[in-house]
Amino acid sequence: MEHPESDPKAPSDNTDDASSEQHGSEREPVAADNSDEHNAESSDERNGDHDRRIRSFVRRAGRLTPAQSKALEDLLPRFGVPETPAQISSQSLFGDNRPLVLEIGFGNGDALVWMAQQQADHGFVGLEVHRPGVGHVLRAIETAELNNVRVLETDAVEFLKHRIAPNSLAGLRIYFPDPWHKKRHNKRRLVQSQFLAMAVERLQVGGVIHMATDWEHYAEQMMEVCGQHPELVNVVAPGAYAERPDWRPVTRFEQRGRRLGHGVWDLLFRREQN
């Protein structure tokens, strides 16, 4: 799980080459290199996406291990979200009406697997753009013998727009998304007002958005954007950050960061009828 612009001195933990452009809880920091950022912007313009939407991630090829390649071939048909135009539901994925939780940018998937183990009565869907991370989590799902997780390598915004029905999610979890910390790249951050409006529509009344970041400026932006949405209520208090809930595990990256004095900010907002 990787922030393209992250501080090269920040701690890292990446034992299976499962980094992510959308998620940072186990990212391996990379020195700021404008080539990736320039290539991302050029790619958007070449593809005609610049006028429609500025993407919040940069795809990197990454290195697939033989085990990850085998997992993608053998396990994705079992644990993957079917790549069809149809909208998903707990019924279509798990055969019942259990609460459905979506995690955007699961990175290597350790948190996703842990949450699915702790909340076995929930169904979890994880989205990630980094192929090695998908291969890594598929192996972990099989090892843990989990039947309540489905994953997909895809653009989260497009997935939310086309594959998630309004009022269908019990929870949305976004942990350590890419902060794009340079001011000129803040526009690439995932959590913006337009994205949030679409995400809230997909939440059931009473559903909770849980976000966490280790970049204070991004936390402030998240708080401002969520606080301005008329259907969201801060679970703690207006303008207040939350203590880490029991359902979010502390990653090894986060543990090392805290020892070095790095902060982590959790935000919890619940959808209520306007």
Phi and psi in degrees as a GROMACS rama.xvg file:
@    title "Ramachandran Plot"
@    xaxis  label "Phi"
@    yaxis  label "Psi"
@TYPE xy
-132.374  132.722  GLU-2
-93.5973  118.143  HIS-3
-58.5631  -26.6665  PRO-4
-105.369  13.0723  GLU-5
-64.454  155.773  SER-6
-60.9491  121.608  ASP-7
-64.795  -13.0253  PRO-8
-90.8065  -5.79354  LYS-9
-67.553  154.304  ALA-10
-70.629  156.742  PRO-11
-141.14  158.151  SER-12
-151.969  104.11  ASP-13
-146.047  83.6867  ASN-14
-86.7256  -11.4961  THR-15
-131.336  25.0838  ASP-16
52.7166  40.5919  ASP-17
-110.812  61.6324  ALA-18
-86.6347  165.862  SER-19
-139.914  143.944  SER-20
-82.6511  -14.9061  GLU-21
-106.699  -5.24145  GLN-22
-144.217  138.797  HIS-23
-122.497  5.90875  GLY-24
-65.9577  -22.8958  SER-25
-133.679  34.3852  GLU-26
-73.065  159.007  ARG-27
-108.39  106.853  GLU-28
-60.8681  149.186  PRO-29
-127.359  138.8  VAL-30
-58.8158  143.07  ALA-31
-57.7231  126.221  ALA-32
-136.83  111.086  ASP-33
-66.7125  -12.7534  ASN-34
-64.4965  -42.5123  SER-35
-62.902  -42.9619  ASP-36
-66.1004  -42.5735  GLU-37
-64.1993  -42.1768  HIS-38
-63.624  -37.9977  ASN-39
-62.5481  -45.4784  ALA-40
-67.141  -41.7937  GLU-41
-62.7401  -39.4799  SER-42
-63.4473  -42.9182  SER-43
-57.9694  -43.9252  ASP-44
-69.0602  -39.6998  GLU-45
-63.9899  -36.7296  ARG-46
-85.6341  0.919395  ASN-47
77.1086  11.8785  GLY-48
-86.2133  -17.3629  ASP-49
-60.4198  -38.7685  HIS-50
-77.0893  -23.694  ASP-51
-92.1677  -49.3821  ARG-52
-160.927  134.287  ARG-53
-87.9177  122.218  ILE-54
-73.4928  148.406  ARG-55
-95.4377  4.14782  SER-56
-142.11  162.142  PHE-57
-121.832  124.533  VAL-58
-78.6811  129.198  ARG-59
-119.056  142.403  ARG-60
-61.0302  -46.1427  ALA-61
69.1471  170.497  GLY-62
-111.636  118.754  ARG-63
-84.9466  126.511  LEU-64
-76.2782  160.981  THR-65
-56.3351  -38.53  PRO-66
-65.6192  -39.3142  ALA-67
-67.1878  -41.2366  GLN-68
-61.02  -42.048  SER-69
-66.2035  -39.3237  LYS-70
-62.9416  -42.1019  ALA-71
-62.7358  -37.6214  LEU-72
-75.2042  -42.8552  GLU-73
-91.707  -34.6742  ASP-74
-102.705  -23.8508  LEU-75
-60.3968  -37.0187  LEU-76
-61.6087  -26.8002  PRO-77
-85.8087  -42.7956  ARG-78
-112.655  6.33753  PHE-79
-90.6084  153.039  GLY-80
-75.0918  126.19  VAL-81
-55.3924  132.98  PRO-82
-87.0523  76.4801  GLU-83
-127.449  166.565  THR-84
-72.6864  -12.5971  PRO-85
-66.8899  144.635  ALA-86
-71.6784  146.384  GLN-87
-90.8591  161.834  ILE-88
-155.917  166.603  SER-89
-60.1034  -36.725  SER-90
-64  -44.9323  GLN-91
-71.9325  -30.2245  SER-92
-92.6005  -37.0972  LEU-93
-124.046  -5.21511  PHE-94
79.9362  13.2696  GLY-95
-151.189  -170.409  ASP-96
-111.402  34.7102  ASN-97
-62.5334  155.447  ARG-98
-59.1373  138.22  PRO-99
-108.96  126.924  LEU-100
-120.21  132.821  VAL-101
-110.139  128.414  LEU-102
-110.207  127.534  GLU-103
-100.07  123.528  ILE-104
73.7961  66.1028  GLY-105
-80.839  -5.89832  PHE-106
65.3654  -118.685  GLY-107
-88.0484  -4.48632  ASN-108
86.2711  3.49608  GLY-109
-60.2087  -43.7349  ASP-110
-66.8088  -40.1194  ALA-111
-60.3999  -46.5234  LEU-112
-64.8114  -42.8868  VAL-113
-61.3462  -44.7985  TRP-114
-64.1139  -39.3661  MET-115
-65.582  -33.816  ALA-116
-69.0799  -39.6836  GLN-117
-75.7081  -29.584  GLN-118
-121.06  68.6454  GLN-119
-66.5447  -17.826  ALA-120
-87.2632  0.339343  ASP-121
-105.133  155.925  HIS-122
-104.398  133.784  GLY-123
-115.882  136.47  PHE-124
-121.312  125.119  VAL-125
-114.739  135.197  GLY-126
-116.665  138.98  LEU-127
-152.57  145.704  GLU-128
-99.706  -7.63795  VAL-129
-101.986  114.807  HIS-130
-60.4311  -42.7008  ARG-131
-58.5674  -34.8504  PRO-132
-63.8549  -38.3608  GLY-133
-65.1553  -44.1403  VAL-134
-61.4402  -39.7416  GLY-135
-62.9063  -47.7004  HIS-136
-70.2835  -31.3168  VAL-137
-60.5652  -41.8447  LEU-138
-63.441  -40.8337  ARG-139
-66.6064  -37.8278  ALA-140
-63.6264  -43.0921  ILE-141
-66.2378  -43.8567  GLU-142
-60.3279  -40.2249  THR-143
-81.95  -3.71502  ALA-144
55.4143  47.7341  GLU-145
-91.6231  138.83  LEU-146
-117.568  7.74499  ASN-147
-116.906  27.1279  ASN-148
-132.447  136.23  VAL-149
-132.864  145.263  ARG-150
-133.136  161.353  VAL-151
-156.266  139.425  LEU-152
-88.7584  105.415  GLU-153
-164.573  166.87  THR-154
-76.616  118.807  ASP-155
-63.5267  -36.8482  ALA-156
-65.0125  -45.0324  VAL-157
-66.0726  -36.3227  GLU-158
-65.4136  -45.932  PHE-159
-59.4807  -42.4024  LEU-160
-66.1845  -41.3052  LYS-161
-108.309  -23.5235  HIS-162
-112.715  -9.69283  ARG-163
-110.882  123.195  ILE-164
-76.4928  151.174  ALA-165
-57.7358  146.932  PRO-166
60.3563  34.6564  ASN-167
-116.056  -16.9783  SER-168
-96.6447  133.6  LEU-169
-81.5807  -24.549  ALA-170
-157.905  149.534  GLY-171
-129.498  127.562  LEU-172
-125.351  126.047  ARG-173
-130.889  103.086  ILE-174
-109.156  121.519  TYR-175
54.7676  54.3615  PHE-176
-68.3404  159.795  PRO-177
-54.7082  123.859  ASP-178
-80.7884  -16.3157  PRO-179
38.96  66.3145  TRP-180
-75.7279  -17.281  HIS-181
-71.1386  136.914  LYS-182
-55.4573  -39.833  LYS-183
-70.4883  -11.966  ARG-184
-108.57  1.93986  HIS-185
-56.7062  -27.6861  ASN-186
-63.902  -16.0685  LYS-187
-87.324  -5.46313  ARG-188
-61.815  142.919  ARG-189
-65.5879  -45.5779  LEU-190
-83.2288  93.5872  VAL-191
-127.772  167.813  GLN-192
-60.4269  -39.1377  SER-193
-66.9687  -44.7164  GLN-194
-62.166  -44.1221  PHE-195
-62.8982  -40.1102  LEU-196
-58.6426  -42.648  ALA-197
-67.8343  -41.4304  MET-198
-63.5954  -42.6362  ALA-199
-63.1013  -37.5902  VAL-200
-59.6389  -30.3778  GLU-201
-81.6839  -14.3876  ARG-202
-80.0903  142.756  LEU-203
-69.9315  156.447  GLN-204
-61.2643  126.927  VAL-205
96.0777  -10.9212  GLY-206
-70.0434  153.171  GLY-207
-120.421  133.377  VAL-208
-96.1438  124.825  ILE-209
-119.665  120.772  HIS-210
-122.761  149.315  MET-211
-142.227  141.891  ALA-212
-148.841  154.45  THR-213
-108.452  18.2  ASP-214
-116.788  113.279  TRP-215
-60.2775  -41.4094  GLU-216
-62.6995  -38.7698  HIS-217
-67.6246  -38.8105  TYR-218
-59.4953  -41.8503  ALA-219
-63.7189  -40.0105  GLU-220
-64.9367  -44.2584  GLN-221
-56.6162  -46.073  MET-222
-62.1523  -42.2066  MET-223
-65.7092  -47.33  GLU-224
-64.5089  -45.9377  VAL-225
-67.1936  -39.1721  CYS-226
-64.8496  -23.8325  GLY-227
-87.0477  -11.7195  GLN-228
-77.8726  127.694  HIS-229
-67.9042  -18.6665  PRO-230
-102.303  1.97131  GLU-231
-106.636  139.738  LEU-232
-125.052  130.289  VAL-233
-65.0199  122.824  ASN-234
-63.6933  -30.5163  VAL-235
-86.2638  -65.4232  VAL-236
-174.516  157.031  ALA-237
-53.7571  125.857  PRO-238
76.8209  5.12155  GLY-239
-101.134  140.271  ALA-240
-85.564  157.338  TYR-241
-100.235  154.847  ALA-242
-69.7455  151.778  GLU-243
-58.8729  121.882  ARG-244
-69.0824  157.625  PRO-245
-59.9475  -27.8197  ASP-246
-77.2227  -12.9205  TRP-247
-99.3603  115.942  ARG-248
-72.3961  154.238  PRO-249
-86.9244  120.87  VAL-250
-81.5889  164.358  THR-251
-64.9841  -36.2084  ARG-252
-58.8695  -45.8902  PHE-253
-65.1893  -40.1616  GLU-254
-60.0263  -45.5829  GLN-255
-66.1711  -39.5903  ARG-256
-61.9405  -41.7882  GLY-257
-64.0448  -38.0231  ARG-258
-63.1876  -28.0067  ARG-259
-90.8176  4.72688  LEU-260
88.3097  12.0721  GLY-261
-77.5136  138.527  HIS-262
-88.1112  158.19  GLY-263
-136.269  133.391  VAL-264
-118.672  125.464  TRP-265
-105.374  139.876  ASP-266
-127.677  134.581  LEU-267
-128.159  119.385  LEU-268
-128.739  136.417  PHE-269
-110.78  138.982  ARG-270
-81.2947  129.119  ARG-271
-126.367  155.009  GLU-272
-62.0315  136.75  GLN-273
